[in-house]
Amino acid sequence: MARGAWAVVLILFAASVFPVAAQVVVEDDEIVTGEVNLFDVRVDNTRSVAAAMGLSVVMPGMGHYYIDKPVSAFAYISVDVASIFGAIAFSALADQRENGARSFAAAAAGIEKAPPGEAYWRHVGAYMDAAEYNEAVELSRGSADNQYRTPESWWRWADESQKDGYNDMRQKARNLRVASSFFVGALVANRIVSVVDLRVFHRRSLSSGVRFEPALAPGNGGASLTLRADF
């Protein structure tokens, strides 16, 4: 049997086994078949990618689990759980350090009743006593309302080392809050990366595939079968 006839039999057999779509065009004495997709690896798009992306915004990894990518889903969920734990843990530690610093100041500097607000505790760490702070306000021609007049809110450090120790505790609390904010940023970044990953995967799945592109030329008994792979 001629080589061209064997090629035709091969193509017909492949068409009967695999669900393919083919087109045959006759041009002069050459027969050229259209694209024949034998091993299509494109993803079934019956599941909504938009829904998967929405799930990943709520909880990274859920969208990957929805489209049957359990390994990626586990990775994204693990990062999210670790980030949530880190944000909560470091925030709690920061609150603990800040409360410890204020308790130390109350005991060491003689604070009986602190007015509400963070500004007061900054002033406690910046001046040796309330009189020094009030004098600084007067020199800068600030409002008398900004001064501390009630004896319950006055403070006085015994020496610089106590004030420095207080400021050191407050700095450690601030460092812990910065660490907590990094974990919050990781939560946002994890959602962005998860959504982008789903989008890129979807676009690749639409364009990927492995195809045979045969061309037959019965006039001279030649045939060719080209394998093409797109990723």
C-alpha positions in Angstrom: 0.0 0.0 0.0 1.3 3.5 -0.9 2.6 5.8 1.8 -0.3 8.3 1.0 -2.9 5.6 1.5 -1.4 4.6 4.8 -1.5 8.2 6.0 -5.2 8.4 5.0 -6.0 5.2 7.0 -4.1 6.6 10.0 -6.1 9.8 9.9 -9.4 8.0 9.6 -8.6 5.7 12.5 -7.6 8.7 14.7 -10.8 10.5 13.8 -12.9 7.4 14.7 -11.2 7.1 18.1 -10.8 10.7 19.2 -13.6 13.4 19.2 -12.0 15.7 16.5 -13.1 18.3 14.1 -11.5 18.3 10.7 -11.8 20.2 7.5 -10.6 19.0 4.1 -9.8 21.5 1.4 -8.8 20.5 -2.2 -6.5 22.9 -3.9 -5.4 21.8 -7.4 -3.7 18.4 -7.0 -3.0 18.8 -3.3 -5.3 17.8 -0.4 -4.7 19.7 2.8 -6.6 18.8 5.9 -7.5 21.4 8.5 -6.5 21.4 12.1 -7.2 18.1 13.9 -7.2 18.3 17.7 -6.4 14.8 19.0 -5.3 15.5 22.5 -7.0 18.6 23.7 -5.9 19.6 27.2 -8.1 22.7 27.5 -9.9 23.0 30.8 -13.6 22.5 31.0 -15.0 26.0 31.5 -18.4 24.9 32.8 -17.4 26.3 36.1 -17.4 30.0 36.3 -14.0 31.6 36.6 -15.6 34.8 37.8 -17.2 32.8 40.7 -13.8 31.3 41.5 -12.2 34.7 41.6 -15.0 36.0 43.8 -14.4 33.1 46.2 -10.7 33.9 46.3 -11.4 37.5 47.3 -13.4 36.2 50.3 -10.9 33.4 51.2 -7.8 32.8 49.0 -7.7 29.2 48.0 -11.4 28.6 47.8 -11.4 29.6 44.1 -8.7 27.1 43.4 -10.5 24.4 45.3 -13.6 25.2 43.2 -11.7 24.6 39.9 -10.1 21.4 41.3 -6.6 22.6 42.2 -6.4 21.4 45.8 -2.6 21.8 46.1 -2.8 25.5 45.2 -5.9 25.9 47.4 -4.0 24.5 50.4 -1.1 26.8 49.8 -3.2 30.0 49.6 -5.4 29.0 52.6 -2.3 28.2 54.7 -0.8 31.7 53.9 -4.1 33.3 54.8 -4.5 31.5 58.1 -0.9 32.2 59.1 -1.4 35.9 58.2 -4.6 36.2 60.2 -2.9 34.5 63.2 0.1 36.8 62.9 -1.9 40.0 62.7 -4.0 39.1 65.7 -1.1 37.8 67.8 1.2 40.8 67.2 -1.6 43.2 67.8 -2.4 41.6 71.1 1.3 41.7 72.1 1.4 45.4 71.1 -1.6 46.1 73.4 0.1 44.2 76.2 3.3 46.1 75.9 1.5 49.4 75.7 -0.6 48.7 78.8 2.6 47.6 80.6 4.3 50.8 79.7 1.4 52.9 81.0 1.3 50.9 84.2 5.0 51.5 84.6 4.6 55.2 84.1 1.7 55.4 86.5 3.8 53.8 89.2 7.1 55.4 88.6 6.0 58.9 87.7 3.1 59.1 90.1 0.2 59.4 87.7 -3.1 59.1 89.5 -5.6 59.6 86.6 -4.6 59.9 83.0 -6.8 61.9 80.7 -8.1 60.1 77.6 -6.1 60.1 74.4 -2.7 58.9 73.1 -1.2 62.4 73.2 -1.0 62.4 77.0 1.2 59.3 77.0 3.5 60.8 74.3 3.9 63.9 76.5 4.8 61.7 79.5 7.6 60.2 77.5 8.8 63.5 76.1 9.1 65.6 79.3 10.4 64.9 82.8 7.3 66.3 84.5 4.0 68.1 83.8 5.5 71.4 84.9 8.2 71.2 82.1 5.5 70.4 79.6 3.2 73.3 80.7 6.2 75.7 80.5 6.9 74.5 76.9 3.3 75.2 76.0 3.5 78.7 77.4 6.7 79.4 75.6 5.2 78.3 72.3 2.1 80.5 73.1 -0.1 77.5 73.0 -3.6 77.4 74.4 -4.0 76.9 78.1 -6.5 74.1 77.4 -3.5 72.1 76.2 -1.8 72.2 79.6 -2.3 69.8 82.4 -3.8 71.6 85.4 -5.3 68.9 87.5 -2.9 67.3 90.0 -4.3 63.8 89.2 -2.8 64.1 85.6 0.6 65.4 86.7 3.7 63.2 86.4 7.3 63.5 87.5 10.1 61.1 86.6 12.8 60.5 89.2 15.5 60.3 86.6 16.1 60.0 82.9 16.7 56.3 83.0 13.1 55.7 84.1 11.7 57.9 81.3 14.0 56.1 78.8 12.8 52.8 80.0 9.2 53.9 79.5 10.0 55.1 76.0 11.7 51.8 75.2 8.6 49.9 76.2 6.5 52.1 74.0 8.9 51.7 71.1 8.6 47.9 71.4 4.9 48.2 71.3 5.1 50.3 68.1 7.4 47.7 66.5 4.8 45.0 67.3 2.1 47.1 65.7 4.2 47.5 62.5 4.7 43.7 62.4 0.9 43.3 62.7 0.3 45.7 59.9 2.7 43.6 57.7 0.5 40.6 58.3 -2.6 42.6 57.3 -0.8 43.6 54.1 0.0 39.9 53.5 -3.8 39.2 53.7 -4.4 41.8 51.0 -1.5 40.6 48.8 -2.6 37.0 49.1 -6.0 37.8 47.7 -4.6 39.8 44.8 -2.1 37.0 43.9 -4.8 34.4 44.2 -7.1 36.2 41.9 -4.4 37.0 39.4 -3.3 33.3 39.4 -6.8 32.2 38.6 -7.0 34.7 35.7 -3.7 33.6 34.3 -4.6 29.9 34.6 -7.9 30.5 32.9 -6.3 32.3 29.9 -3.6 29.6 29.6 -6.2 26.9 29.7 -8.1 28.5 26.8 -5.0 28.6 24.6 -3.3 25.4 25.5 -3.5 22.2 23.6 -1.7 19.5 21.6 -2.7 19.1 18.0 -1.7 17.1 14.9 -1.8 19.1 11.6 -1.5 16.6 8.7 -1.0 17.6 5.1 -1.4 15.1 2.2 -0.1 15.4 -1.3 -1.4 12.3 -3.2 0.1 13.5 -6.5 3.6 12.8 -5.5 2.9 10.2 -2.8 4.1 12.3 0.0 2.5 13.0 3.4 3.3 14.9 6.5 2.0 14.9 10.0 3.0 17.9 12.2 2.6 17.9 16.0 1.9 21.3 17.5 1.7 22.1 21.2 0.5 25.5 22.6 1.0 26.5 26.2 
